[in-house]
């Protein structure tokens, strides 16, 4: 937030580009109400500073992090908020608000997309702090039979189009025969640059392929060797899960293979619960 410039704002779709650790760029979203207040704030300024948030000193400067922390504390005191308010806390608040407003798949894709751009050094540091044991990963051989919808989009468009795809699938779930009750999100491997075109499937796993509903396709993933990690906890932490699985693969002498990454969601999956579980399958080469 501290590094956002006015030119980084996209008023049309209520989003902004932010630069995080490792010079990663992320697209974040804000509400229409926030848009109104931002425009009022900018209209009240008469400076030429390119920063979105600035000091009220002369000369005007970009607001520094200590100043932002102080301002948040002051606002919390004025609002008689008893909780400890600090900038990083809003990362968690943002994730919860996405869930509360029905934007589960936007949250999933944002976190997955963020993971794809993480540097190896950053992932290793973060996973070291988690203290997760290596025996939480396993290697399995399996295939997937599924029926659902196939989609192509630029990776930069994933946060918008994937939620729509799953909403459409859920509304037609009863049309799919031989369902196991498990849902699959399948991602094509490739170069995840924002302007590149990617392919993904939103599907229901089936015991066998039956009659395929109109507008849907079957997706048979042949027997493959996977490194599997069961992500346990809130959905906004799934980026940590991907990072740990990638580290485990490297440290145990495996190599990634060209295959589809699969997320499997069954009855254990509940995005609003800290007890939620989701399985991540990453294809690897056999030793």
C-alpha positions, 0 to 999 in steps of 0.5 A, spaced: 500 500 500 505 504 501 508 504 494 502 505 490 502 510 485 495 514 483 497 511 476 496 504 479 489 505 480 484 502 475 478 506 476 473 502 471 474 495 475 476 498 482 483 495 482 490 497 483 497 494 481 501 493 487 509 491 488 510 486 493 517 482 495 521 480 490 518 486 485 512 481 484 506 485 481 499 483 484 492 486 482 488 487 488 481 489 488 477 495 492 469 496 493 465 501 490 465 505 496 472 505 497 473 508 490 468 514 492 472 515 498 479 515 494 476 520 489 474 525 494 481 524 498 485 525 491 480 531 489 482 534 496 489 534 494 493 540 491 500 537 490 504 534 484 506 527 488 505 521 484 504 517 491 497 515 492 498 516 500 502 522 502 503 526 508 500 533 510 507 536 511 510 541 506 513 539 502 508 533 500 512 526 501 510 519 500 507 516 506 512 512 510 510 505 513 511 508 520 507 514 519 501 509 516 502 505 522 501 511 526 495 513 522 492 506 523 493 506 530 490 513 531 484 511 527 483 505 531 483 509 537 478 514 534 473 508 532 474 505 539 477 499 536 479 494 542 483 489 537 490 491 535 490 494 529 496 494 524 498 494 516 499 486 516 493 485 519 489 487 513 491 482 509 487 477 513 481 482 513 482 482 506 481 474 505 475 474 510 472 479 506 473 476 499 470 469 503 464 473 506 462 476 499 462 469 496 469 470 492 472 464 494 475 462 487 477 469 486 481 468 493 484 461 491 486 464 484 489 470 487 493 466 492 495 460 487 497 466 482 501 469 487 505 463 489 507 462 481 511 468 482 514 467 488 522 466 488 525 460 491 528 464 496 522 467 498 518 460 499 524 457 502 524 462 508 517 462 509 516 455 509 522 455 514 518 459 519 512 455 518 516 449 521 512 444 517 514 437 517 516 433 511 512 427 512 506 431 511 507 430 503 507 423 500 508 420 493 502 417 489 500 414 482 493 416 480 489 418 474 483 423 474 476 422 470 472 428 471 467 432 467 466 439 467 468 445 463 474 447 459 476 454 459 482 459 456 484 465 458 490 470 460 493 468 467 492 476 468 484 474 467 484 468 472 481 472 478 475 474 474 474 468 469 475 462 474 470 464 479 465 465 474 467 458 471 465 454 478 459 458 479 456 455 472 459 448 474 455 448 481 449 450 478 449 444 473 452 439 478 446 435 478 447 434 470 453 430 471 453 422 472 457 418 476 459 423 481 464 422 486 462 428 490 469 431 489 471 437 485 477 438 481 481 444 479 486 443 474 491 447 471 495 447 465 503 447 466 506 453 462 509 460 463 505 464 467 506 471 465 500 475 465 499 476 458 500 468 456 494 464 455 492 458 460 488 453 460 484 450 466 478 445 467 473 446 473 470 439 474 467 434 478 470 427 479 466 421 476 467 414 477 466 413 469 465 417 464 457 417 462 453 421 458 456 428 457 452 434 458 451 439 453 457 444 453 461 440 458 467 436 456 470 430 459 477 430 462 481 424 463 488 425 466 492 418 465 496 415 471 501 419 473 506 420 479 504 426 484 507 429 490 501 430 494 500 435 500 494 436 504 493 443 505 489 444 512 487 450 515 484 457 512 484 457 504 488 464 504 494 460 507 494 455 500 500 459 497 504 457 503 502 450 502 504 450 494 511 453 497 512 448 502 510 442 497 515 445 491 520 445 497 519 438 499 519 436 491 526 439 491 529 437 497 527 430 496 531 429 489 524 429 485 523 433 479 517 437 476 514 433 470 510 437 465 503 435 467 497 438 470 496 441 477 490 438 480 486 441 487 482 436 489 476 438 494 471 433 498 467 433 504 473 435 508 473 442 504 470 448 508 473 455 506 471 458 512 473 453 517 480 453 520 479 445 519 478 445 512 482 440 508 484 441 500 489 436 497 494 439 492 497 434 486 503 436 483 506 432 477 513 429 478 518 425 475 519 418 478 526 417 481 
